[in-house]
Amino acid sequence: MSHHPRTFVQALIASLLPVAAWAGPVNVNTADASTLARELDGIGPVKAQAIVEYRQKNGPFRAAEDLLKVQGIGQRVLDQNRSNIRIEKTGQAPSAAAKQSPARQPAAGN
């Protein structure tokens, strides 16, 4: 009986996909409640709404640990989502493309 490494690798990849497909990076300073609930493990609609309300009342989160101040968010939930939590302030600097030097304009009087 021969083993097929390719089949094993395919099975391994398939077993990992559902985990990767459920959670994704999310900016907790800009995401709405439905996005937070969809993208963060252990965060349902009620906790997601609590995150949004906390942010509206207290301003943007400065660090992932600030989520512990939200009622219902504990260390376990924070730890399991840490790699997917993004903390970018609202109204951040423009993207790199926008930072490039402006296009040259014709000289006045031409």
Secondary structure as the mmCIF struct_conf table of DSSP 4:
data_model
#
loop_
_struct_conf.conf_type_id
_struct_conf.id
_struct_conf.beg_label_comp_id
_struct_conf.beg_label_asym_id
_struct_conf.beg_label_seq_id
_struct_conf.end_label_comp_id
_struct_conf.end_label_asym_id
_struct_conf.end_label_seq_id
HELX_RH_AL_P HELX_RH_AL_P1 PRO A 5 TRP A 22
STRN STRN1 VAL A 26 ASN A 27
TURN_TY1_P TURN_TY1_P1 VAL A 28 THR A 30
HELX_RH_AL_P HELX_RH_AL_P2 ALA A 33 GLU A 39
BEND BEND1 LEU A 40 LEU A 40
TURN_TY1_P TURN_TY1_P2 ASP A 41 GLY A 42
HELX_RH_AL_P HELX_RH_AL_P3 PRO A 45 ASN A 58
BEND BEND2 ARG A 62 ALA A 63
HELX_RH_3T_P HELX_RH_3T_P1 ALA A 64 LYS A 69
BEND BEND3 VAL A 70 VAL A 70
TURN_TY1_P TURN_TY1_P3 GLN A 71 GLY A 72
HELX_RH_AL_P HELX_RH_AL_P4 GLN A 75 ASN A 81
HELX_RH_3T_P HELX_RH_3T_P2 ARG A 82 ASN A 84
STRN STRN2 ILE A 85 ARG A 86
TURN_TY1_P TURN_TY1_P4 THR A 90 GLY A 91
HELX_LH_PP_P HELX_LH_PP_P1 GLN A 92 SER A 95
HELX_RH_AL_P HELX_RH_AL_P5 ALA A 96 LYS A 99
BEND BEND4 GLN A 100 GLN A 100
HELX_LH_PP_P HELX_LH_PP_P2 SER A 101 ARG A 104
HELX_LH_PP_P HELX_LH_PP_P3 PRO A 106 ALA A 107
TURN_TY1_P TURN_TY1_P5 ALA A 108 GLY A 109
#
